[in-house]
């Protein structure tokens, strides 16, 4: 395996990880900002008030994007595993 091939595999791995984790992180970020705005407006400062909606948003994002995430991961893994004989 050459260094160029290993760098290409690492680059693909990082982009795949970012694209898989991105929707869940964006949902969590959006809900976190919304809850923070609500806490500022109502002056209710409770840690569980921010935690529980974010937990529910992550769960909803996993339900919504889970099949796509799994398909992308399986496609990437099968591509990498399928290319193993040509790497060596």
PDB file with one MODEL, atoms N, CA, C and O in Angstrom:
MODEL        1
ATOM      1  N   UNK A   1       0.848  -1.169   0.000  1.00  0.00           N
ATOM      2  CA  UNK A   1       0.000   0.000   0.000  1.00  0.00           C
ATOM      3  C   UNK A   1       0.897   1.236   0.000  1.00  0.00           C
ATOM      4  O   UNK A   1       1.819   1.356   0.807  1.00  0.00           O
ATOM      5  N   UNK A   2       0.611   2.129  -0.903  1.00  0.00           N
ATOM      6  CA  UNK A   2       1.408   3.351  -0.993  1.00  0.00           C
ATOM      7  C   UNK A   2       0.864   4.414  -0.049  1.00  0.00           C
ATOM      8  O   UNK A   2      -0.256   4.322   0.454  1.00  0.00           O
ATOM      9  N   UNK A   3       1.691   5.421   0.171  1.00  0.00           N
ATOM     10  CA  UNK A   3       1.246   6.500   1.061  1.00  0.00           C
ATOM     11  C   UNK A   3       0.114   7.302   0.425  1.00  0.00           C
ATOM     12  O   UNK A   3      -0.747   7.823   1.134  1.00  0.00           O
ATOM     13  N   UNK A   4       0.105   7.407  -0.902  1.00  0.00           N
ATOM     14  CA  UNK A   4      -0.985   8.123  -1.581  1.00  0.00           C
ATOM     15  C   UNK A   4      -2.321   7.420  -1.384  1.00  0.00           C
ATOM     16  O   UNK A   4      -3.344   8.068  -1.165  1.00  0.00           O
ATOM     17  N   UNK A   5      -2.309   6.109  -1.463  1.00  0.00           N
ATOM     18  CA  UNK A   5      -3.534   5.335  -1.276  1.00  0.00           C
ATOM     19  C   UNK A   5      -4.028   5.427   0.155  1.00  0.00           C
ATOM     20  O   UNK A   5      -5.228   5.561   0.399  1.00  0.00           O
ATOM     21  N   UNK A   6      -3.092   5.355   1.110  1.00  0.00           N
ATOM     22  CA  UNK A   6      -3.519   5.468   2.505  1.00  0.00           C
ATOM     23  C   UNK A   6      -4.073   6.856   2.813  1.00  0.00           C
ATOM     24  O   UNK A   6      -5.021   6.984   3.588  1.00  0.00           O
ATOM     25  N   UNK A   7      -3.492   7.897   2.216  1.00  0.00           N
ATOM     26  CA  UNK A   7      -4.010   9.255   2.417  1.00  0.00           C
ATOM     27  C   UNK A   7      -5.398   9.404   1.787  1.00  0.00           C
ATOM     28  O   UNK A   7      -6.266  10.079   2.340  1.00  0.00           O
ATOM     29  N   UNK A   8      -5.598   8.781   0.644  1.00  0.00           N
ATOM     30  CA  UNK A   8      -6.902   8.828  -0.014  1.00  0.00           C
ATOM     31  C   UNK A   8      -7.944   8.102   0.830  1.00  0.00           C
ATOM     32  O   UNK A   8      -9.067   8.586   0.974  1.00  0.00           O
ATOM     33  N   UNK A   9      -7.587   6.954   1.386  1.00  0.00           N
ATOM     34  CA  UNK A   9      -8.519   6.219   2.244  1.00  0.00           C
ATOM     35  C   UNK A   9      -8.857   7.009   3.506  1.00  0.00           C
ATOM     36  O   UNK A   9     -10.011   7.028   3.936  1.00  0.00           O
ATOM     37  N   UNK A  10      -7.864   7.657   4.097  1.00  0.00           N
ATOM     38  CA  UNK A  10      -8.126   8.466   5.294  1.00  0.00           C
ATOM     39  C   UNK A  10      -9.012   9.668   4.965  1.00  0.00           C
ATOM     40  O   UNK A  10      -9.881  10.039   5.755  1.00  0.00           O
ATOM     41  N   UNK A  11      -8.790  10.269   3.809  1.00  0.00           N
ATOM     42  CA  UNK A  11      -9.623  11.398   3.394  1.00  0.00           C
ATOM     43  C   UNK A  11     -11.071  10.955   3.196  1.00  0.00           C
ATOM     44  O   UNK A  11     -11.999  11.625   3.649  1.00  0.00           O
ATOM     45  N   UNK A  12     -11.257   9.832   2.522  1.00  0.00           N
ATOM     46  CA  UNK A  12     -12.612   9.313   2.322  1.00  0.00           C
ATOM     47  C   UNK A  12     -13.257   8.958   3.658  1.00  0.00           C
ATOM     48  O   UNK A  12     -14.450   9.184   3.858  1.00  0.00           O
ATOM     49  N   UNK A  13     -12.468   8.405   4.563  1.00  0.00           N
ATOM     50  CA  UNK A  13     -12.987   8.042   5.877  1.00  0.00           C
ATOM     51  C   UNK A  13     -13.453   9.268   6.651  1.00  0.00           C
ATOM     52  O   UNK A  13     -14.517   9.247   7.270  1.00  0.00           O
ATOM     53  N   UNK A  14     -12.666  10.329   6.618  1.00  0.00           N
ATOM     54  CA  UNK A  14     -13.040  11.555   7.338  1.00  0.00           C
ATOM     55  C   UNK A  14     -14.295  12.193   6.749  1.00  0.00           C
ATOM     56  O   UNK A  14     -15.165  12.646   7.493  1.00  0.00           O
ATOM     57  N   UNK A  15     -14.397  12.234   5.417  1.00  0.00           N
ATOM     58  CA  UNK A  15     -15.598  12.799   4.799  1.00  0.00           C
ATOM     59  C   UNK A  15     -16.816  11.945   5.098  1.00  0.00           C
ATOM     60  O   UNK A  15     -17.907  12.473   5.310  1.00  0.00           O
ATOM     61  N   UNK A  16     -16.639  10.616   5.117  1.00  0.00           N
ATOM     62  CA  UNK A  16     -17.763   9.729   5.423  1.00  0.00           C
ATOM     63  C   UNK A  16     -18.219   9.929   6.868  1.00  0.00           C
ATOM     64  O   UNK A  16     -19.417   9.986   7.141  1.00  0.00           O
ATOM     65  N   UNK A  17     -17.278  10.033   7.776  1.00  0.00           N
ATOM     66  CA  UNK A  17     -17.630  10.256   9.182  1.00  0.00           C
ATOM     67  C   UNK A  17     -18.355  11.587   9.362  1.00  0.00           C
ATOM     68  O   UNK A  17     -19.321  11.680  10.119  1.00  0.00           O
ATOM     69  N   UNK A  18     -17.884  12.606   8.665  1.00  0.00           N
ATOM     70  CA  UNK A  18     -18.526  13.924   8.755  1.00  0.00           C
ATOM     71  C   UNK A  18     -19.933  13.901   8.170  1.00  0.00           C
ATOM     72  O   UNK A  18     -20.855  14.490   8.734  1.00  0.00           O
ATOM     73  N   UNK A  19     -20.095  13.225   7.046  1.00  0.00           N
ATOM     74  CA  UNK A  19     -21.421  13.192   6.424  1.00  0.00           C
ATOM     75  C   UNK A  19     -22.400  12.329   7.211  1.00  0.00           C
ATOM     76  O   UNK A  19     -23.604  12.583   7.183  1.00  0.00           O
ATOM     77  N   UNK A  20     -21.907  11.324   7.905  1.00  0.00           N
ATOM     78  CA  UNK A  20     -22.799  10.483   8.701  1.00  0.00           C
ATOM     79  C   UNK A  20     -23.173  11.173  10.014  1.00  0.00           C
ATOM     80  O   UNK A  20     -24.328  11.119  10.435  1.00  0.00           O
ATOM     81  N   UNK A  21     -22.210  11.815  10.654  1.00  0.00           N
ATOM     82  CA  UNK A  21     -22.487  12.463  11.939  1.00  0.00           C
ATOM     83  C   UNK A  21     -23.143  13.827  11.773  1.00  0.00           C
ATOM     84  O   UNK A  21     -23.761  14.328  12.712  1.00  0.00           O
ATOM     85  N   UNK A  22     -23.022  14.433  10.603  1.00  0.00           N
ATOM     86  CA  UNK A  22     -23.520  15.784  10.390  1.00  0.00           C
ATOM     87  C   UNK A  22     -24.988  16.014  10.681  1.00  0.00           C
ATOM     88  O   UNK A  22     -25.314  16.939  11.425  1.00  0.00           O
ATOM     89  N   UNK A  23     -25.896  15.209  10.125  1.00  0.00           N
ATOM     90  CA  UNK A  23     -27.318  15.463  10.386  1.00  0.00           C
ATOM     91  C   UNK A  23     -27.698  15.372  11.866  1.00  0.00           C
ATOM     92  O   UNK A  23     -28.501  16.169  12.352  1.00  0.00           O
ATOM     93  N   UNK A  24     -27.134  14.422  12.566  1.00  0.00           N
ATOM     94  CA  UNK A  24     -27.454  14.267  13.994  1.00  0.00           C
ATOM     95  C   UNK A  24     -26.915  15.461  14.776  1.00  0.00           C
ATOM     96  O   UNK A  24     -27.594  15.989  15.657  1.00  0.00           O
ATOM     97  N   UNK A  25     -25.696  15.883  14.454  1.00  0.00           N
ATOM     98  CA  UNK A  25     -25.125  17.036  15.150  1.00  0.00           C
ATOM     99  C   UNK A  25     -25.881  18.320  14.836  1.00  0.00           C
ATOM    100  O   UNK A  25     -26.050  19.167  15.713  1.00  0.00           O
ATOM    101  N   UNK A  26     -26.336  18.474  13.598  1.00  0.00           N
ATOM    102  CA  UNK A  26     -27.092  19.678  13.238  1.00  0.00           C
ATOM    103  C   UNK A  26     -28.449  19.719  13.935  1.00  0.00           C
ATOM    104  O   UNK A  26     -28.886  20.778  14.386  1.00  0.00           O
ATOM    105  N   UNK A  27     -29.114  18.567  14.024  1.00  0.00           N
ATOM    106  CA  UNK A  27     -30.380  18.523  14.757  1.00  0.00           C
ATOM    107  C   UNK A  27     -30.159  18.902  16.216  1.00  0.00           C
ATOM    108  O   UNK A  27     -30.915  19.692  16.781  1.00  0.00           O
ATOM    109  N   UNK A  28     -29.128  18.339  16.819  1.00  0.00           N
ATOM    110  CA  UNK A  28     -28.825  18.633  18.219  1.00  0.00           C
ATOM    111  C   UNK A  28     -28.477  20.108  18.407  1.00  0.00           C
ATOM    112  O   UNK A  28     -28.900  20.729  19.382  1.00  0.00           O
ATOM    113  N   UNK A  29     -27.717  20.661  17.487  1.00  0.00           N
ATOM    114  CA  UNK A  29     -27.352  22.076  17.564  1.00  0.00           C
ATOM    115  C   UNK A  29     -28.571  22.971  17.443  1.00  0.00           C
ATOM    116  O   UNK A  29     -28.719  23.924  18.208  1.00  0.00           O
ATOM    117  N   UNK A  30     -29.443  22.675  16.492  1.00  0.00           N
ATOM    118  CA  UNK A  30     -30.632  23.498  16.287  1.00  0.00           C
ATOM    119  C   UNK A  30     -31.541  23.471  17.514  1.00  0.00           C
ATOM    120  O   UNK A  30     -32.040  24.512  17.942  1.00  0.00           O
ATOM    121  N   UNK A  31     -31.753  22.297  18.070  1.00  0.00           N
ATOM    122  CA  UNK A  31     -32.605  22.195  19.260  1.00  0.00           C
ATOM    123  C   UNK A  31     -31.940  22.870  20.449  1.00  0.00           C
ATOM    124  O   UNK A  31     -32.617  23.509  21.255  1.00  0.00           O
ATOM    125  N   UNK A  32     -30.622  22.739  20.571  1.00  0.00           N
ATOM    126  CA  UNK A  32     -29.907  23.395  21.663  1.00  0.00           C
ATOM    127  C   UNK A  32     -30.029  24.905  21.609  1.00  0.00           C
ATOM    128  O   UNK A  32     -30.245  25.552  22.634  1.00  0.00           O
ATOM    129  N   UNK A  33     -29.893  25.467  20.419  1.00  0.00           N
ATOM    130  CA  UNK A  33     -30.027  26.922  20.262  1.00  0.00           C
ATOM    131  C   UNK A  33     -31.457  27.360  20.559  1.00  0.00           C
ATOM    132  O   UNK A  33     -31.675  28.372  21.225  1.00  0.00           O
ATOM    133  N   UNK A  34     -32.426  26.601  20.065  1.00  0.00           N
ATOM    134  CA  UNK A  34     -33.827  26.942  20.312  1.00  0.00           C
ATOM    135  C   UNK A  34     -34.156  26.890  21.807  1.00  0.00           C
ATOM    136  O   UNK A  34     -34.818  27.790  22.322  1.00  0.00           O
ATOM    137  N   UNK A  35     -33.709  25.867  22.493  1.00  0.00           N
ATOM    138  CA  UNK A  35     -33.959  25.751  23.931  1.00  0.00           C
ATOM    139  C   UNK A  35     -33.235  26.862  24.686  1.00  0.00           C
ATOM    140  O   UNK A  35     -33.774  27.394  25.656  1.00  0.00           O
ATOM    141  N   UNK A  36     -32.027  27.222  24.262  1.00  0.00           N
ATOM    142  CA  UNK A  36     -31.301  28.307  24.919  1.00  0.00           C
ATOM    143  C   UNK A  36     -32.028  29.636  24.765  1.00  0.00           C
ATOM    144  O   UNK A  36     -32.095  30.429  25.704  1.00  0.00           O
ATOM    145  N   UNK A  37     -32.573  29.875  23.573  1.00  0.00           N
ATOM    146  CA  UNK A  37     -33.337  31.108  23.360  1.00  0.00           C
ATOM    147  C   UNK A  37     -34.575  31.115  24.263  1.00  0.00           C
ATOM    148  O   UNK A  37     -34.900  32.140  24.862  1.00  0.00           O
ATOM    149  N   UNK A  38     -35.253  29.994  24.359  1.00  0.00           N
ATOM    150  CA  UNK A  38     -36.433  29.905  25.220  1.00  0.00           C
ATOM    151  C   UNK A  38     -36.045  30.112  26.680  1.00  0.00           C
ATOM    152  O   UNK A  38     -36.770  30.770  27.426  1.00  0.00           O
ATOM    153  N   UNK A  39     -34.900  29.553  27.096  1.00  0.00           N
ATOM    154  CA  UNK A  39     -34.454  29.745  28.479  1.00  0.00           C
ATOM    155  C   UNK A  39     -34.108  31.203  28.758  1.00  0.00           C
ATOM    156  O   UNK A  39     -34.376  31.704  29.850  1.00  0.00           O
ATOM    157  N   UNK A  40     -33.523  31.879  27.795  1.00  0.00           N
ATOM    158  CA  UNK A  40     -33.180  33.286  27.993  1.00  0.00           C
ATOM    159  C   UNK A  40     -34.445  34.137  28.088  1.00  0.00           C
ATOM    160  O   UNK A  40     -34.533  35.041  28.919  1.00  0.00           O
ATOM    161  N   UNK A  41     -35.411  33.843  27.238  1.00  0.00           N
ATOM    162  CA  UNK A  41     -36.641  34.636  27.230  1.00  0.00           C
ATOM    163  C   UNK A  41     -37.438  34.419  28.515  1.00  0.00           C
ATOM    164  O   UNK A  41     -37.964  35.376  29.084  1.00  0.00           O
ATOM    165  N   UNK A  42     -37.533  33.174  28.978  1.00  0.00           N
ATOM    166  CA  UNK A  42     -38.340  32.870  30.161  1.00  0.00           C
ATOM    167  C   UNK A  42     -37.550  32.932  31.455  1.00  0.00           C
ATOM    168  O   UNK A  42     -38.141  32.840  32.530  1.00  0.00           O
ATOM    169  N   UNK A  43     -36.232  33.084  31.389  1.00  0.00           N
ATOM    170  CA  UNK A  43     -35.349  33.125  32.547  1.00  0.00           C
ATOM    171  C   UNK A  43     -35.436  31.872  33.399  1.00  0.00           C
ATOM    172  O   UNK A  43     -35.274  31.928  34.618  1.00  0.00           O
ATOM    173  N   UNK A  44     -35.693  30.743  32.754  1.00  0.00           N
ATOM    174  CA  UNK A  44     -35.668  29.452  33.439  1.00  0.00           C
ATOM    175  C   UNK A  44     -34.339  28.792  33.118  1.00  0.00           C
ATOM    176  O   UNK A  44     -34.104  28.407  31.972  1.00  0.00           O
ATOM    177  N   UNK A  45     -33.477  28.655  34.094  1.00  0.00           N
ATOM    178  CA  UNK A  45     -32.150  28.088  33.881  1.00  0.00           C
ATOM    179  C   UNK A  45     -32.071  26.723  34.568  1.00  0.00           C
ATOM    180  O   UNK A  45     -31.674  26.621  35.729  1.00  0.00           O
ATOM    181  N   UNK A  46     -32.449  25.696  33.844  1.00  0.00           N
ATOM    182  CA  UNK A  46     -32.411  24.338  34.371  1.00  0.00           C
ATOM    183  C   UNK A  46     -31.655  23.464  33.382  1.00  0.00           C
ATOM    184  O   UNK A  46     -31.941  23.495  32.185  1.00  0.00           O
ATOM    185  N   UNK A  47     -30.700  22.690  33.865  1.00  0.00           N
ATOM    186  CA  UNK A  47     -29.859  21.884  32.981  1.00  0.00           C
ATOM    187  C   UNK A  47     -30.656  20.784  32.283  1.00  0.00           C
ATOM    188  O   UNK A  47     -30.395  20.475  31.121  1.00  0.00           O
ATOM    189  N   UNK A  48     -31.621  20.194  32.979  1.00  0.00           N
ATOM    190  CA  UNK A  48     -32.397  19.118  32.363  1.00  0.00           C
ATOM    191  C   UNK A  48     -33.311  19.641  31.269  1.00  0.00           C
ATOM    192  O   UNK A  48     -33.705  18.891  30.375  1.00  0.00           O
ATOM    193  N   UNK A  49     -33.651  20.922  31.333  1.00  0.00           N
ATOM    194  CA  UNK A  49     -34.489  21.519  30.300  1.00  0.00           C
ATOM    195  C   UNK A  49     -33.756  21.573  28.957  1.00  0.00           C
ATOM    196  O   UNK A  49     -34.391  21.521  27.904  1.00  0.00           O
ATOM    197  N   UNK A  50     -32.450  21.674  28.987  1.00  0.00           N
ATOM    198  CA  UNK A  50     -31.667  21.682  27.751  1.00  0.00           C
ATOM    199  C   UNK A  50     -31.291  20.269  27.315  1.00  0.00           C
ATOM    200  O   UNK A  50     -31.155  20.007  26.120  1.00  0.00           O
ATOM    201  N   UNK A  51     -31.125  19.367  28.261  1.00  0.00           N
ATOM    202  CA  UNK A  51     -30.636  18.025  27.945  1.00  0.00           C
ATOM    203  C   UNK A  51     -31.701  17.147  27.300  1.00  0.00           C
ATOM    204  O   UNK A  51     -31.431  16.481  26.300  1.00  0.00           O
ATOM    205  N   UNK A  52     -32.882  17.137  27.848  1.00  0.00           N
ATOM    206  CA  UNK A  52     -33.932  16.219  27.385  1.00  0.00           C
ATOM    207  C   UNK A  52     -34.390  16.529  25.954  1.00  0.00           C
ATOM    208  O   UNK A  52     -34.532  15.590  25.171  1.00  0.00           O
ATOM    209  N   UNK A  53     -34.629  17.789  25.567  1.00  0.00           N
ATOM    210  CA  UNK A  53     -34.995  18.033  24.159  1.00  0.00           C
ATOM    211  C   UNK A  53     -33.885  17.658  23.179  1.00  0.00           C
ATOM    212  O   UNK A  53     -34.168  17.163  22.088  1.00  0.00           O
ATOM    213  N   UNK A  54     -32.616  17.889  23.556  1.00  0.00           N
ATOM    214  CA  UNK A  54     -31.516  17.503  22.671  1.00  0.00           C
ATOM    215  C   UNK A  54     -31.443  15.988  22.533  1.00  0.00           C
ATOM    216  O   UNK A  54     -31.165  15.475  21.449  1.00  0.00           O
ATOM    217  N   UNK A  55     -31.689  15.282  23.608  1.00  0.00           N
ATOM    218  CA  UNK A  55     -31.703  13.823  23.559  1.00  0.00           C
ATOM    219  C   UNK A  55     -32.813  13.323  22.647  1.00  0.00           C
ATOM    220  O   UNK A  55     -32.608  12.392  21.868  1.00  0.00           O
ATOM    221  N   UNK A  56     -33.980  13.933  22.741  1.00  0.00           N
ATOM    222  CA  UNK A  56     -35.090  13.558  21.868  1.00  0.00           C
ATOM    223  C   UNK A  56     -34.804  13.922  20.410  1.00  0.00           C
ATOM    224  O   UNK A  56     -35.186  13.183  19.503  1.00  0.00           O
ATOM    225  N   UNK A  57     -34.138  15.045  20.180  1.00  0.00           N
ATOM    226  CA  UNK A  57     -33.792  15.443  18.817  1.00  0.00           C
ATOM    227  C   UNK A  57     -32.782  14.484  18.196  1.00  0.00           C
ATOM    228  O   UNK A  57     -32.886  14.156  17.015  1.00  0.00           O
ATOM    229  N   UNK A  58     -31.815  14.037  18.977  1.00  0.00           N
ATOM    230  CA  UNK A  58     -30.843  13.058  18.476  1.00  0.00           C
ATOM    231  C   UNK A  58     -31.538  11.748  18.149  1.00  0.00           C
ATOM    232  O   UNK A  58     -31.252  11.131  17.123  1.00  0.00           O
ATOM    233  N   UNK A  59     -32.442  11.323  19.007  1.00  0.00           N
ATOM    234  CA  UNK A  59     -33.190  10.089  18.758  1.00  0.00           C
ATOM    235  C   UNK A  59     -34.031  10.215  17.487  1.00  0.00           C
ATOM    236  O   UNK A  59     -34.082   9.286  16.681  1.00  0.00           O
ATOM    237  N   UNK A  60     -34.689  11.361  17.305  1.00  0.00           N
ATOM    238  CA  UNK A  60     -35.499  11.579  16.102  1.00  0.00           C
ATOM    239  C   UNK A  60     -34.623  11.620  14.854  1.00  0.00           C
ATOM    240  O   UNK A  60     -35.000  11.080  13.814  1.00  0.00           O
ATOM    241  N   UNK A  61     -33.458  12.258  14.951  1.00  0.00           N
ATOM    242  CA  UNK A  61     -32.549  12.320  13.804  1.00  0.00           C
ATOM    243  C   UNK A  61     -32.034  10.931  13.448  1.00  0.00           C
ATOM    244  O   UNK A  61     -31.892  10.606  12.269  1.00  0.00           O
ATOM    245  N   UNK A  62     -31.756  10.119  14.446  1.00  0.00           N
ATOM    246  CA  UNK A  62     -31.308   8.751  14.172  1.00  0.00           C
ATOM    247  C   UNK A  62     -32.415   7.932  13.524  1.00  0.00           C
ATOM    248  O   UNK A  62     -32.148   7.119  12.640  1.00  0.00           O
ATOM    249  N   UNK A  63     -33.654   8.140  13.956  1.00  0.00           N
ATOM    250  CA  UNK A  63     -34.760   7.439  13.312  1.00  0.00           C
ATOM    251  C   UNK A  63     -34.972   7.912  11.877  1.00  0.00           C
ATOM    252  O   UNK A  63     -35.271   7.115  10.988  1.00  0.00           O
ATOM    253  N   UNK A  64     -34.816   9.211  11.663  1.00  0.00           N
ATOM    254  CA  UNK A  64     -35.047   9.785  10.346  1.00  0.00           C
ATOM    255  C   UNK A  64     -33.909   9.465   9.372  1.00  0.00           C
ATOM    256  O   UNK A  64     -34.157   9.067   8.234  1.00  0.00           O
ATOM    257  N   UNK A  65     -32.675   9.637   9.818  1.00  0.00           N
ATOM    258  CA  UNK A  65     -31.516   9.456   8.940  1.00  0.00           C
ATOM    259  C   UNK A  65     -30.832   8.105   9.097  1.00  0.00           C
ATOM    260  O   UNK A  65     -29.881   7.816   8.371  1.00  0.00           O
ATOM    261  N   UNK A  66     -31.284   7.285  10.010  1.00  0.00           N
ATOM    262  CA  UNK A  66     -30.642   6.000  10.270  1.00  0.00           C
ATOM    263  C   UNK A  66     -30.494   5.102   9.055  1.00  0.00           C
ATOM    264  O   UNK A  66     -29.401   4.593   8.808  1.00  0.00           O
ATOM    265  N   UNK A  67     -31.560   4.889   8.286  1.00  0.00           N
ATOM    266  CA  UNK A  67     -31.408   4.024   7.103  1.00  0.00           C
ATOM    267  C   UNK A  67     -30.397   4.567   6.089  1.00  0.00           C
ATOM    268  O   UNK A  67     -29.626   3.799   5.513  1.00  0.00           O
ATOM    269  N   UNK A  68     -30.397   5.873   5.871  1.00  0.00           N
ATOM    270  CA  UNK A  68     -29.428   6.462   4.951  1.00  0.00           C
ATOM    271  C   UNK A  68     -28.006   6.327   5.492  1.00  0.00           C
ATOM    272  O   UNK A  68     -27.077   6.028   4.743  1.00  0.00           O
ATOM    273  N   UNK A  69     -27.844   6.547   6.794  1.00  0.00           N
ATOM    274  CA  UNK A  69     -26.525   6.435   7.406  1.00  0.00           C
ATOM    275  C   UNK A  69     -25.998   5.010   7.288  1.00  0.00           C
ATOM    276  O   UNK A  69     -24.829   4.800   6.963  1.00  0.00           O
ATOM    277  N   UNK A  70     -26.854   4.041   7.549  1.00  0.00           N
ATOM    278  CA  UNK A  70     -26.446   2.646   7.463  1.00  0.00           C
ATOM    279  C   UNK A  70     -26.099   2.262   6.033  1.00  0.00           C
ATOM    280  O   UNK A  70     -25.114   1.562   5.797  1.00  0.00           O
ATOM    281  N   UNK A  71     -26.904   2.715   5.079  1.00  0.00           N
ATOM    282  CA  UNK A  71     -26.635   2.406   3.671  1.00  0.00           C
ATOM    283  C   UNK A  71     -25.308   3.009   3.228  1.00  0.00           C
ATOM    284  O   UNK A  71     -24.525   2.354   2.540  1.00  0.00           O
ATOM    285  N   UNK A  72     -25.053   4.255   3.620  1.00  0.00           N
ATOM    286  CA  UNK A  72     -23.792   4.908   3.259  1.00  0.00           C
ATOM    287  C   UNK A  72     -22.601   4.185   3.870  1.00  0.00           C
ATOM    288  O   UNK A  72     -21.582   3.993   3.208  1.00  0.00           O
ATOM    289  N   UNK A  73     -22.725   3.789   5.119  1.00  0.00           N
ATOM    290  CA  UNK A  73     -21.633   3.103   5.800  1.00  0.00           C
ATOM    291  C   UNK A  73     -21.367   1.735   5.196  1.00  0.00           C
ATOM    292  O   UNK A  73     -20.213   1.340   5.030  1.00  0.00           O
ATOM    293  N   UNK A  74     -22.423   1.016   4.868  1.00  0.00           N
ATOM    294  CA  UNK A  74     -22.259  -0.311   4.257  1.00  0.00           C
ATOM    295  C   UNK A  74     -21.648  -0.173   2.863  1.00  0.00           C
ATOM    296  O   UNK A  74     -20.789  -0.970   2.485  1.00  0.00           O
ATOM    297  N   UNK A  75     -22.074   0.815   2.106  1.00  0.00           N
ATOM    298  CA  UNK A  75     -21.513   1.040   0.768  1.00  0.00           C
ATOM    299  C   UNK A  75     -20.029   1.369   0.858  1.00  0.00           C
ATOM    300  O   UNK A  75     -19.224   0.832   0.097  1.00  0.00           O
ATOM    301  N   UNK A  76     -19.667   2.248   1.784  1.00  0.00           N
ATOM    302  CA  UNK A  76     -18.262   2.609   1.951  1.00  0.00           C
ATOM    303  C   UNK A  76     -17.432   1.399   2.380  1.00  0.00           C
ATOM    304  O   UNK A  76     -16.355   1.152   1.837  1.00  0.00           O
ATOM    305  N   UNK A  77     -17.938   0.650   3.353  1.00  0.00           N
ATOM    306  CA  UNK A  77     -17.196  -0.511   3.851  1.00  0.00           C
ATOM    307  C   UNK A  77     -17.035  -1.567   2.763  1.00  0.00           C
ATOM    308  O   UNK A  77     -15.962  -2.152   2.616  1.00  0.00           O
ATOM    309  N   UNK A  78     -18.092  -1.810   2.007  1.00  0.00           N
ATOM    310  CA  UNK A  78     -17.982  -2.827   0.956  1.00  0.00           C
ATOM    311  C   UNK A  78     -17.025  -2.371  -0.149  1.00  0.00           C
ATOM    312  O   UNK A  78     -16.340  -3.199  -0.750  1.00  0.00           O
ATOM    313  N   UNK A  79     -16.973  -1.073  -0.422  1.00  0.00           N
ATOM    314  CA  UNK A  79     -16.028  -0.556  -1.406  1.00  0.00           C
ATOM    315  C   UNK A  79     -14.590  -0.731  -0.924  1.00  0.00           C
ATOM    316  O   UNK A  79     -13.724  -1.170  -1.680  1.00  0.00           O
ATOM    317  N   UNK A  80     -14.348  -0.388   0.319  1.00  0.00           N
ATOM    318  CA  UNK A  80     -12.993  -0.525   0.859  1.00  0.00           C
ATOM    319  C   UNK A  80     -12.589  -1.993   0.927  1.00  0.00           C
ATOM    320  O   UNK A  80     -11.476  -2.349   0.541  1.00  0.00           O
ATOM    321  N   UNK A  81     -13.477  -2.838   1.410  1.00  0.00           N
ATOM    322  CA  UNK A  81     -13.156  -4.264   1.511  1.00  0.00           C
ATOM    323  C   UNK A  81     -12.998  -4.882   0.123  1.00  0.00           C
ATOM    324  O   UNK A  81     -12.142  -5.744  -0.072  1.00  0.00           O
ATOM    325  N   UNK A  82     -13.799  -4.460  -0.827  1.00  0.00           N
ATOM    326  CA  UNK A  82     -13.689  -4.967  -2.197  1.00  0.00           C
ATOM    327  C   UNK A  82     -12.404  -4.568  -2.885  1.00  0.00           C
ATOM    328  O   UNK A  82     -11.939  -5.264  -3.788  1.00  0.00           O
ATOM    329  N   UNK A  83     -11.817  -3.440  -2.465  1.00  0.00           N
ATOM    330  CA  UNK A  83     -10.571  -2.960  -3.068  1.00  0.00           C
ATOM    331  C   UNK A  83      -9.322  -3.500  -2.382  1.00  0.00           C
ATOM    332  O   UNK A  83      -8.212  -3.163  -2.792  1.00  0.00           O
ATOM    333  N   UNK A  84      -9.467  -4.314  -1.367  1.00  0.00           N
ATOM    334  CA  UNK A  84      -8.296  -4.842  -0.658  1.00  0.00           C
ATOM    335  C   UNK A  84      -7.367  -5.639  -1.576  1.00  0.00           C
ATOM    336  O   UNK A  84      -6.153  -5.454  -1.490  1.00  0.00           O
ATOM    337  N   UNK A  85      -7.876  -6.520  -2.456  1.00  0.00           N
ATOM    338  CA  UNK A  85      -6.933  -7.257  -3.304  1.00  0.00           C
ATOM    339  C   UNK A  85      -6.121  -6.357  -4.236  1.00  0.00           C
ATOM    340  O   UNK A  85      -4.972  -6.673  -4.544  1.00  0.00           O
ATOM    341  N   UNK A  86      -6.694  -5.251  -4.687  1.00  0.00           N
ATOM    342  CA  UNK A  86      -5.951  -4.375  -5.578  1.00  0.00           C
ATOM    343  C   UNK A  86      -4.979  -3.462  -4.843  1.00  0.00           C
ATOM    344  O   UNK A  86      -4.122  -2.840  -5.471  1.00  0.00           O
ATOM    345  N   UNK A  87      -5.101  -3.374  -3.510  1.00  0.00           N
ATOM    346  CA  UNK A  87      -4.213  -2.525  -2.721  1.00  0.00           C
ATOM    347  C   UNK A  87      -2.838  -3.153  -2.552  1.00  0.00           C
ATOM    348  O   UNK A  87      -1.837  -2.446  -2.433  1.00  0.00           O
ATOM    349  N   UNK A  88      -2.788  -4.471  -2.541  1.00  0.00           N
ATOM    350  CA  UNK A  88      -1.517  -5.142  -2.234  1.00  0.00           C
ATOM    351  C   UNK A  88      -0.974  -5.848  -3.413  1.00  0.00           C
ATOM    352  O   UNK A  88       0.089  -6.465  -3.329  1.00  0.00           O
TER     353      UNK A  88
ENDMDL
END
